[in-house]
């Protein structure tokens, strides 16, 4: 079963969520630019770009390749991968950025992405290779498999949204059937799915579920240090009166 969040609550207050829109634009431009002209970064194919700039688990321990924790956040395997991540960023990023402001939102985004990489590395250290790699990669040394995508950072945004907008109504499509549910219900099930897949099914998917878990936990942990309590109280009052969100 495939679930896709199609829309949430965006409070019409404060500045426009420029960082959210900018990240969507940059990710989209980077994908189409590099898949069409990989030579601009000295590669002969997009696959070579992924292996050059994707995030390897050992990068968090190697200062000379630490930059790949960031470059990997702007690479996506295919158009569906890009669309899914940008949809989640659009749905959940706008509301979080309106509360935090652009600068703090970007701090949350990128640090959550780094925490996601840490969790991915820890999963490789403590779990057997058979639980980490897809069947097509079963013979590949797990430390040499690059991870790409913005999903770890976006998972941190989901963690923040979970705390900031628990009662916001999301329109979720179960295949083509729209269902409206509170954000805390959807995100709770999303997180449990990532956790269960990380434990039981990562070996048949090739998806770094533990990175999603780590990003989500990172977003929740970071929010308390980044949110302006007075601004949040004013937003909650506004939302309670006009939108019944809290």
ZIUR-V910307 format. One record per residue. N is the residue number from 1. RES is the residue in one small letter. PHI is phi as a letter, one per 20 degrees, with the letter a starting at -180 (NA if undefined). NEAR is the number of other ideal C-beta (glycine too) atoms within 8 Angstrom. Layout:
n=<N/N>
res=<RES/RES>
phi=<PHI/PHI>
near=<NEAR/NEAR>
//
This chain:
n=<1/2/3/4/5/6/7/8/9/10/11/12/13/14/15/16/17/18/19/20/21/22/23/24/25/26/27/28/29/30/31/32/33/34/35/36/37/38/39/40/41/42/43/44/45/46/47/48/49/50/51/52/53/54/55/56/57/58/59/60/61/62/63/64/65/66/67/68/69/70/71/72/73/74/75/76/77/78/79/80/81/82/83/84/85/86/87/88/89/90/91/92/93/94/95/96/97/98/99/100/101/102/103/104/105/106/107/108/109/110/111/112/113/114/115/116/117/118/119/120/121/122/123/124/125/126/127/128/129/130/131/132/133/134/135/136/137/138/139/140/141/142/143/144/145/146/147/148/149/150/151/152/153/154/155/156/157/158/159/160/161/162/163/164/165/166/167/168/169/170/171/172/173/174/175/176/177/178/179/180/181/182/183/184/185/186/187/188/189/190/191/192/193/194/195/196/197/198/199/200/201/202/203/204/205/206/207/208/209/210/211/212/213/214/215/216/217/218/219/220/221/222/223/224/225/226/227/228/229/230/231/232/233/234/235/236/237/238/239/240/241/242/243/244/245/246>
res=<x/x/x/x/x/x/x/x/x/x/x/x/x/x/x/x/x/x/x/x/x/x/x/x/x/x/x/x/x/x/x/x/x/x/x/x/x/x/x/x/x/x/x/x/x/x/x/x/x/x/x/x/x/x/x/x/x/x/x/x/x/x/x/x/x/x/x/x/x/x/x/x/x/x/x/x/x/x/x/x/x/x/x/x/x/x/x/x/x/x/x/x/x/x/x/x/x/x/x/x/x/x/x/x/x/x/x/x/x/x/x/x/x/x/x/x/x/x/x/x/x/x/x/x/x/x/x/x/x/x/x/x/x/x/x/x/x/x/x/x/x/x/x/x/x/x/x/x/x/x/x/x/x/x/x/x/x/x/x/x/x/x/x/x/x/x/x/x/x/x/x/x/x/x/x/x/x/x/x/x/x/x/x/x/x/x/x/x/x/x/x/x/x/x/x/x/x/x/x/x/x/x/x/x/x/x/x/x/x/x/x/x/x/x/x/x/x/x/x/x/x/x/x/x/x/x/x/x/x/x/x/x/x/x/x/x/x/x/x/x/x/x/x/x/x/x>
phi=<NA/d/d/c/f/d/r/c/d/d/f/e/c/m/f/f/f/f/f/f/f/f/f/f/f/f/g/f/f/g/f/f/f/f/f/e/c/f/f/f/d/m/d/e/b/f/f/f/f/f/f/e/c/f/e/e/g/f/f/f/d/c/g/f/d/f/g/f/f/e/f/f/f/d/d/c/f/b/f/f/g/f/f/f/f/f/f/f/f/f/f/d/f/f/f/f/f/f/e/e/n/f/f/f/f/f/f/g/f/f/f/f/f/f/f/g/f/f/f/f/f/f/f/f/f/d/d/f/g/f/e/d/d/f/g/f/d/f/e/e/f/g/f/d/e/f/d/c/o/e/f/f/f/f/f/f/f/f/f/f/f/g/e/e/c/f/d/f/e/d/e/d/e/e/m/d/d/f/c/e/b/f/g/f/f/f/f/f/f/g/f/f/f/f/f/f/f/f/e/d/c/f/f/d/d/m/e/e/f/f/f/f/g/f/f/f/f/f/f/f/f/f/g/f/e/d/f/e/f/f/f/f/f/f/f/f/f/f/f/f/f/e/c/l/e/c>
near=<4/5/9/8/13/9/6/13/11/8/12/3/6/6/7/4/13/9/12/13/9/8/12/11/8/9/14/10/8/10/12/8/9/14/7/6/6/13/7/7/9/5/11/5/7/9/6/10/13/12/7/9/9/13/13/12/13/9/12/11/5/8/4/4/9/9/6/13/13/9/11/15/12/9/14/12/6/6/7/6/10/12/8/9/14/12/10/13/14/10/12/14/15/11/15/14/14/13/11/13/10/11/6/10/15/9/10/17/14/11/11/18/16/11/14/19/18/10/14/16/12/10/12/11/6/5/8/5/9/7/8/11/13/9/7/5/9/10/3/8/6/10/8/6/11/10/13/10/12/14/13/19/14/15/19/20/17/16/16/15/15/13/8/12/12/10/10/12/10/14/10/13/11/8/6/3/6/7/8/7/9/10/16/9/8/13/11/9/8/10/11/8/8/13/10/9/12/12/8/6/9/16/11/6/9/7/6/12/13/12/15/14/14/17/21/14/11/16/16/11/7/14/13/6/5/9/12/7/6/6/9/11/8/8/13/10/8/11/13/10/6/6/9/6/11/7>
//
